Amino acid sequence: MDEMPTAGRELDALVAERVMGMGSQWTVRLNDDGTFTPTGEVWYECPEFSTDIYAAYRVMQKLGLALVPQSDGDGGWTWLACDLTSVSYAGTITLDPKPGTAWSAPTAPLAVCWCALASVEGRE
C-alpha cells in the first residue's frame, strides 16, 4: 500500500478484512431435498478500529503491538505503534523497530491501524 488512508470507515474495513480476518458469510436455506440454496451475503459489523481505542486494542492484542506516546515538541503528543519486541524498558523506554514496522500518527487508534496494515502486508 503506497499511502495509508486516513481514519474512517475505509480504513476500518481494510483492518477488518486484512488484519482481523473479518468479511462476509453466506446465509443458506435448507431445501426439502437436503440441498442448500444461498440466500444472500451478510457482512459482519465492522468495528471502528481507526477511531475507537477499544477496537484498536483488539488489533494490538492479535498482532502483539506496543503503543507509545511521543512528545511532538510543541507540548502535544503523537502516538507510535510498533511490534512489541521492538520495545524495552529500563527506567526509560527504548525503541528499536525494524524499518517499516513502526508508525506514528496523531491518534493512538490510527497509529495502530497503520502499523497493523503494514505488518500484514509485509507478510504477504
Backbone torsions as a table, in degrees:
resi	resn	phi	psi	omega
1	MET	NA	120.3	-176.3
2	ASP	-70.1	-45.3	-177.3
3	GLU	-132.5	131.7	-179.2
4	MET	-76.7	137.5	177.9
5	PRO	-71.5	157.8	176.9
6	THR	-75.1	169.3	179.0
7	ALA	-59.4	140.5	179.4
8	GLY	151.0	-174.6	-172.8
9	ARG	-66.2	-31.3	177.4
10	GLU	-63.7	-46.8	178.6
11	LEU	-65.6	-41.0	177.2
12	ASP	-56.5	-44.8	-178.9
13	ALA	-65.4	-40.0	177.9
14	LEU	-61.7	-45.0	179.3
15	VAL	-65.6	-42.7	-180.0
16	ALA	-58.8	-45.8	-176.0
17	GLU	-77.5	-52.5	-170.8
18	ARG	-82.2	-30.7	-176.3
19	VAL	-100.8	-48.5	-173.1
20	MET	-92.2	-7.1	177.4
21	GLY	72.5	20.6	178.8
22	MET	-86.0	159.5	179.5
23	GLY	-178.1	-136.7	-178.1
24	SER	-116.0	164.9	174.1
25	GLN	-137.2	156.9	179.1
26	TRP	-96.5	135.1	171.4
27	THR	-91.9	145.7	-177.5
28	VAL	-132.6	159.3	175.7
29	ARG	-117.1	134.1	176.2
30	LEU	-81.7	121.9	179.6
31	ASN	-83.3	162.7	179.9
32	ASP	-59.2	-29.8	-178.2
33	ASP	-86.7	6.2	177.4
34	GLY	90.6	-1.6	177.6
35	THR	-89.7	168.0	179.6
36	PHE	-113.9	145.9	175.9
37	THR	-123.4	125.1	175.9
38	PRO	-62.7	136.1	179.7
39	THR	-112.1	-9.8	178.4
40	GLY	156.7	162.2	-180.0
41	GLU	-98.2	131.9	-179.0
42	VAL	-117.4	127.3	178.0
43	TRP	-93.7	139.7	174.3
44	TYR	-67.3	151.7	174.8
45	GLU	-65.7	127.4	-175.8
46	CYS	-91.9	116.9	176.5
47	PRO	-63.5	158.4	-180.0
48	GLU	-89.6	69.5	-176.0
49	PHE	-57.5	-35.9	-172.1
50	SER	-83.4	-7.9	-179.0
51	THR	-130.7	-11.8	-176.4
52	ASP	-113.8	114.9	-175.7
53	ILE	-63.1	-32.1	177.8
54	TYR	-63.1	-46.2	178.4
55	ALA	-65.3	-41.4	179.2
56	ALA	-63.8	-33.9	179.3
57	TYR	-62.2	-34.7	176.9
58	ARG	-62.4	-36.6	177.0
59	VAL	-66.7	-43.9	178.8
60	MET	-58.6	-43.6	179.9
61	GLN	-62.9	-44.1	-177.6
62	LYS	-63.3	-42.2	-174.2
63	LEU	-97.5	-7.8	-178.1
64	GLY	71.0	50.1	-179.2
65	LEU	-98.1	150.0	173.6
66	ALA	-107.0	151.7	178.5
67	LEU	-128.3	122.9	-173.8
68	VAL	-127.2	126.6	175.2
69	PRO	-73.4	143.8	179.4
70	GLN	-129.7	136.8	174.2
71	SER	-69.5	136.5	177.6
72	ASP	-91.0	2.4	178.1
73	GLY	87.2	-11.7	180.0
74	ASP	-115.3	21.4	180.0
75	GLY	89.4	-1.4	178.4
76	GLY	-107.9	-173.9	-176.5
77	TRP	-132.9	148.3	164.8
78	THR	-121.8	175.2	-177.1
79	TRP	-126.8	139.8	177.8
80	LEU	-116.5	127.1	174.2
81	ALA	-112.6	135.7	180.0
82	CYS	-155.5	170.2	176.9
83	ASP	-60.1	135.7	-176.5
84	LEU	-58.5	-29.2	180.0
85	THR	-72.2	-10.0	179.5
86	SER	-85.2	-4.3	-172.7
87	VAL	-115.5	134.8	172.1
88	SER	-134.0	158.0	-178.4
89	TYR	-136.8	123.4	175.0
90	ALA	-145.7	65.7	-176.3
91	GLY	92.4	-37.0	173.5
92	THR	-134.2	155.5	178.9
93	ILE	-81.0	130.0	177.1
94	THR	-116.6	127.5	178.9
95	LEU	-110.8	135.0	176.2
96	ASP	-141.8	61.9	-177.7
97	PRO	-75.5	150.3	173.5
98	LYS	-70.4	149.4	179.7
99	PRO	-53.7	134.0	178.3
100	GLY	81.1	3.9	-177.8
101	THR	-107.7	-3.0	179.6
102	ALA	-121.0	136.8	-178.0
103	TRP	-131.6	132.4	176.6
104	SER	-103.9	142.7	178.9
105	ALA	-152.4	163.2	-179.7
106	PRO	-70.0	-20.8	177.4
107	THR	-126.6	152.9	-179.4
108	ALA	-62.4	-48.3	-179.4
109	PRO	-60.6	-37.0	-179.8
110	LEU	-66.6	-42.5	177.5
111	ALA	-60.8	-40.9	179.2
112	VAL	-63.0	-45.4	-178.6
113	CYS	-63.0	-45.8	179.9
114	TRP	-62.1	-44.6	-179.7
115	CYS	-64.1	-41.9	-179.1
116	ALA	-63.2	-46.0	179.8
117	LEU	-63.7	-43.1	178.5
118	ALA	-62.1	-37.8	-178.1
119	SER	-65.6	-47.6	-178.2
120	VAL	-73.8	-31.8	178.0
121	GLU	-69.9	-28.4	177.0
122	GLY	-70.5	-19.3	-179.4
123	ARG	-91.3	-16.1	-176.2
124	GLU	-76.4	NA	NA
